[in-house]
Amino acid sequence: MSVEEIRSLFPITKEAVYLNSASQTPLNTLVYDRLQKHLKTELNPVGKKAFDRDNIRGLLSKLLGGAPEEYALVTSTGVGLGIVAQGVDLKKGDNIVIPEYEHWNNIFPWLQLKEKGVEIRFAKINDDNSIDPVSIEKLVDAKTRIVALAAVRFNSGFRPDLAAIGKIAHMNDALFVVDAAQAAGMIPIDVEKFQIDVMAGCGFKWLLGMHGTGFLYVSKRVIHKITPVLPGMYAADTYFDKLSYHDDSRKFETGTIAYSLFNAWSAGLQLLLEIGINTIYEKALENTDLLIEGLRDKGFEIVTPTKKRDERTAIVHFSTGSLDTTKILFEKLKIENVLVTLQAKNIRVSPNFFNTKTEIRKFLSLVSY
């Protein structure tokens, strides 16, 4: 697809310079049209077909690796991680290792386990906001049951070495759990290559869906280590007098989900497959090359780690040096219909594959102290 064809699918490109996909990717017309088509069947359900859960599972496995049956459909990243946190048999004295300053969806489910006597160990991040696998390795021992982290950090855009960290977890027989909210659909991920045991993500960011859509991947290698905590009608065979769970990730599914949203989401997943995640990631690096160079030329502090290109993503954080000046700049950009995120004392810029270098240059022309 040409740039023009891609941009035509995102009406926001006619209204604003949208550099905020880390918060939410704007709805595209393919997903919108499929949603409208589905809603018409709700108005007139004569001949309506049942929602095909396997379709979404198949698309996710093509994008992220693994087998379709290793994916459960859930409503958010937090729900997926919460199911796992409650489903693992953890005891007093066990520990969980997490990098410090993770997103709350990857902190709160684990912190709650302190009530059971589980120790939460926070690995220190480096001064440049990167994560050294050694800092995690130092905290992992024979009592470590889970190593959990984000595939892309929401507050820096850093991309940790998943393969190295997964190896550390498995050397100590711990589960390797990944929060893919800021990664899936933007960077190449292969759950099998990275030996990821569990991965949860959402549809409304880089996977081109809407709020209320998400997934939970559980590898068949570890399916027996996690017990369902919210079994609904889709988690087991339909007996009336016994609970016979499915022997795959379907056992983590609950009841009815928003079929209209999941059905529409399939169009977004198909678009990602058509464009290709490697192509999308290369575009992300091209955009951020331009961003980082321009921001540095203007004297801004780049909060995102930039030493290694393969640790970068489509997310760049920068600071003016004070919260007051950062707020002023954020409001200036908003007035000009250049949409970014104000996060703590930083501005987060997150272009997507539909953004152009012209838009990046417009953003840079507006940023100044």
C-alpha positions in Angstrom: 0.0 0.0 0.0 1.2 3.5 -0.8 1.5 6.2 1.9 -1.5 8.0 0.4 -3.6 4.8 0.5 -2.6 4.2 4.2 -3.3 7.8 5.2 -6.7 7.7 3.6 -7.7 5.0 6.0 -7.1 7.3 9.0 -9.4 10.4 8.8 -7.4 12.0 11.7 -4.6 12.8 9.2 -6.9 15.4 7.6 -7.6 17.1 10.9 -4.4 17.0 12.9 -0.8 15.9 13.2 -1.4 12.8 15.4 1.7 11.8 17.2 0.0 10.0 20.1 -0.4 6.3 19.2 1.2 5.2 22.4 -2.0 6.5 24.1 -4.4 5.3 21.5 -4.2 4.8 17.7 -7.1 6.6 16.1 -9.8 4.5 14.5 -9.3 3.6 10.9 -12.1 3.3 8.3 -11.6 -0.5 7.9 -12.3 -1.1 11.5 -15.1 1.5 11.5 -16.8 0.0 8.5 -16.7 -3.5 9.9 -18.1 -2.3 13.1 -21.0 -0.6 11.3 -21.6 -3.7 9.3 -21.8 -5.8 12.5 -24.2 -3.3 14.2 -26.6 -3.6 11.3 -26.9 -7.3 12.1 -27.9 -6.3 15.6 -30.7 -4.2 14.2 -31.8 -7.1 12.1 -30.5 -10.4 13.5 -32.3 -12.6 10.9 -29.6 -14.9 9.6 -27.0 -13.5 11.9 -23.9 -15.7 12.3 -22.2 -16.4 15.6 -19.0 -14.6 16.4 -15.9 -16.6 15.4 -13.4 -16.4 18.3 -11.0 -18.5 16.3 -10.6 -15.8 13.7 -9.1 -13.3 16.1 -6.9 -16.0 17.6 -5.6 -16.9 14.2 -4.7 -13.4 13.3 -2.9 -12.8 16.6 -0.8 -15.9 16.2 0.2 -14.8 12.7 1.3 -11.4 14.1 2.9 -12.5 17.4 3.8 -16.2 16.9 2.6 -19.3 18.7 -0.5 -21.3 17.9 -4.1 -19.9 17.8 -5.2 -22.1 20.7 -2.5 -20.4 22.9 -4.5 -17.2 22.8 -7.4 -16.3 25.0 -9.6 -13.3 24.3 -9.8 -10.8 27.2 -10.8 -7.2 27.5 -7.5 -5.6 28.4 -3.9 -6.1 29.3 -4.7 -5.6 33.0 -7.3 -8.3 32.9 -5.0 -10.8 31.3 -2.1 -10.1 33.7 -4.6 -10.2 36.6 -5.9 -13.6 35.6 -2.3 -15.0 35.6 -1.3 -13.3 38.9 -4.3 -15.0 40.6 -3.9 -18.3 38.8 -0.3 -19.1 39.6 0.1 -21.1 42.8 2.3 -18.8 44.8 3.2 -19.3 48.4 4.7 -17.3 51.3 8.4 -16.9 50.6 8.2 -17.0 46.8 9.3 -13.9 44.9 8.5 -12.0 41.8 11.1 -9.8 39.9 9.9 -6.7 38.1 11.9 -3.7 36.8 11.1 -0.5 38.7 8.6 2.0 37.3 6.7 -0.5 35.2 3.1 0.4 34.1 0.6 -0.1 36.8 -1.1 -2.9 34.9 2.2 -4.8 35.4 2.6 -3.7 39.0 -0.8 -3.9 40.8 -1.6 -7.5 40.1 1.8 -8.6 41.6 1.7 -6.2 44.5 -1.6 -7.6 45.6 0.2 -11.0 46.1 2.2 -9.5 49.0 -1.0 -10.3 51.1 0.0 -14.0 50.5 3.5 -13.4 51.7 5.0 -13.1 48.2 8.0 -10.8 48.0 8.1 -8.3 45.1 11.6 -7.4 44.0 12.2 -4.3 41.9 15.2 -4.3 39.6 16.9 -1.0 39.2 16.9 0.7 35.9 20.0 2.5 34.5 20.5 6.3 34.7 19.6 6.6 31.0 16.3 4.7 31.7 17.5 1.5 30.0 17.3 -1.9 31.6 20.4 -4.2 31.9 19.4 -7.9 32.1 22.1 -8.2 34.8 20.1 -6.0 37.2 17.2 -8.6 36.9 19.6 -11.6 37.1 21.0 -10.3 40.4 17.5 -10.6 42.0 16.5 -13.9 40.6 17.0 -17.0 42.8 15.6 -20.4 43.5 12.5 -18.8 45.1 11.7 -16.7 42.0 8.4 -17.8 40.4 7.8 -15.0 37.9 9.9 -12.5 36.0 7.6 -9.8 34.5 8.3 -6.8 32.4 7.0 -4.7 29.5 8.2 -5.4 26.0 8.3 -1.6 25.5 8.4 0.8 28.4 5.5 3.3 28.4 7.5 5.9 30.2 10.6 5.9 28.1 9.9 3.9 24.9 12.8 1.5 25.8 12.8 -2.0 24.3 14.5 -4.4 26.7 16.3 -7.6 25.5 13.4 -10.1 25.9 15.4 -13.1 24.8 18.2 -12.5 27.4 15.7 -11.8 30.2 13.6 -14.8 29.3 16.7 -17.0 29.4 17.4 -15.7 32.9 13.9 -16.6 34.0 14.0 -20.1 32.6 17.4 -20.9 34.0 15.7 -20.5 37.4 12.5 -22.3 36.4 10.5 -19.0 36.6 7.7 -17.9 34.4 8.6 -15.2 31.9 5.6 -12.8 31.7 5.4 -9.9 29.2 3.2 -6.9 29.1 2.9 -6.2 25.3 0.5 -3.2 25.5 3.1 -0.8 24.0 4.8 -3.4 21.8 2.4 -5.6 19.9 1.7 -4.2 16.5 4.7 -1.9 16.6 7.8 -4.0 17.1 8.5 -7.5 15.9 7.5 -10.1 18.5 7.8 -13.8 18.3 6.6 -15.5 21.5 8.4 -18.7 20.6 11.7 -17.1 19.6 11.8 -15.1 22.8 10.5 -18.0 24.8 7.8 -16.0 26.3 5.6 -18.0 28.7 2.8 -15.5 29.1 2.0 -12.3 27.3 -1.0 -9.9 27.6 -1.9 -7.0 25.4 -4.6 -4.6 24.3 -6.2 -3.7 21.0 -6.6 0.0 21.2 -2.9 1.0 20.8 -0.6 -0.3 18.1 -2.9 -3.2 17.2 -5.5 -0.9 15.6 -8.5 -1.9 17.7 -10.6 -0.2 20.3 -10.9 -0.1 24.1 -12.4 -3.4 25.3 -10.3 -5.6 23.1 -7.3 -7.6 24.2 -5.5 -11.0 24.5 -3.8 -13.3 26.8 -1.2 -15.7 25.4 -0.2 -18.7 27.5 2.3 -21.1 26.0 1.3 -24.7 25.9 4.6 -25.3 27.8 3.2 -23.7 31.0 -0.6 -24.0 30.6 -0.6 -26.5 33.5 1.0 -24.0 35.9 -1.9 -21.5 35.8 -5.4 -22.2 37.1 -8.4 -20.3 35.7 -9.9 -17.9 38.3 -12.9 -16.6 36.4 -14.2 -19.6 34.3 -17.2 -18.9 32.2 -19.0 -20.9 29.6 -16.2 -20.7 27.1 -13.5 -22.0 29.4 -14.7 -25.7 29.5 -16.7 -28.4 27.9 -20.4 -27.9 28.3 -21.3 -30.4 31.0 -23.9 -29.6 33.6 -22.4 -31.6 36.4 -18.6 -31.3 36.1 -15.9 -28.7 35.2 -13.8 -30.0 32.3 -11.4 -27.2 31.2 -10.2 -27.0 27.7 -6.6 -28.1 27.5 -5.4 -24.8 26.0 -5.6 -21.1 26.6 -9.4 -21.0 26.1 -9.7 -22.1 29.7 -8.8 -18.6 30.7 -11.8 -17.1 28.9 -14.8 -16.0 30.8 -18.2 -15.2 29.4 -19.5 -13.0 26.7 -17.2 -10.2 25.4 -18.0 -7.3 23.2 -18.3 -9.2 19.9 -19.0 -6.1 17.9 -15.6 -4.7 19.0 -13.7 -7.9 18.5 -15.2 -8.5 15.1 -14.3 -5.0 14.0 -10.8 -5.4 15.4 -10.1 -8.2 12.9 -9.9 -5.6 10.1 -7.2 -3.8 12.0 -5.2 -6.9 12.6 -5.5 -7.8 8.9 -4.2 -4.4 7.9 -1.1 -4.9 10.1 -0.5 -8.2 8.4 -0.8 -6.7 5.0 1.7 -3.9 5.7 4.0 -6.1 7.8 5.3 -5.6 11.3 9.0 -5.3 10.1 7.9 -2.5 7.7 6.0 -0.8 10.5 9.0 -1.0 12.8 11.5 0.3 10.3 9.1 3.3 9.7 9.0 3.8 13.5 12.8 4.0 13.6 12.9 6.4 10.6 10.4 8.7 12.3 12.3 8.7 15.6 15.7 9.2 13.9 14.3 12.5 12.7 12.6 13.3 16.0 15.7 12.7 18.1 18.0 14.6 15.8 15.7 17.6 15.7 15.1 17.7 19.4 18.8 17.4 20.2 19.5 20.2 17.7 17.1 22.4 19.7 18.8 21.5 23.0 16.1 19.4 24.6 16.8 16.6 27.0 16.0 13.2 25.4 14.7 11.0 28.2 14.4 7.9 25.9 17.5 5.7 25.8 19.2 6.1 22.4 22.6 4.4 22.5 21.4 1.3 20.7 19.1 1.5 17.7 17.6 -1.9 18.3 16.5 -0.8 21.8 14.4 2.1 20.3 10.8 2.1 19.3 8.2 4.5 18.0 8.1 6.3 21.4 10.3 9.3 22.3 10.2 11.1 25.6 11.8 14.5 26.0 11.9 17.3 28.6 12.2 21.0 28.6 13.8 20.9 32.0 10.8 22.0 34.1 7.2 21.0 34.4 6.0 24.5 33.8 7.7 25.0 30.5 6.8 21.5 29.4 3.1 22.3 30.1 3.3 25.5 28.1 4.8 23.7 25.1 2.2 20.9 25.4 -0.6 23.5 25.2 1.1 25.3 22.3 1.2 22.0 20.3 -2.5 21.3 21.1 -3.5 24.7 19.9 -1.8 23.9 16.6 -3.5 20.5 16.4 -0.3 18.6 17.0 -1.3 15.9 19.4 1.1 14.3 21.9 1.0 13.2 25.5 2.0 15.2 28.6 3.4 12.5 31.0 4.9 13.6 34.3 7.4 16.4 33.3 8.0 14.9 29.9 6.3 15.1 26.5 5.8 11.7 24.9 5.8 11.7 21.1 4.7 8.5 19.4 4.3 8.6 15.6 2.8 5.6 13.7 3.2 4.2 10.2 0.7 6.6 8.8 2.7 9.7 9.8 5.0 11.5 7.4 8.3 13.2 7.7 6.5 16.5 6.8 4.4 16.0 9.9 7.5 15.3 12.0 9.1 18.5 10.7 6.0 20.5 11.5 6.2 19.2 15.1 9.8 20.2 15.3 9.2 23.6 13.9 6.8 24.3 16.8 8.9 23.0 19.7 11.1 25.6 21.4 11.8 26.8 24.9 
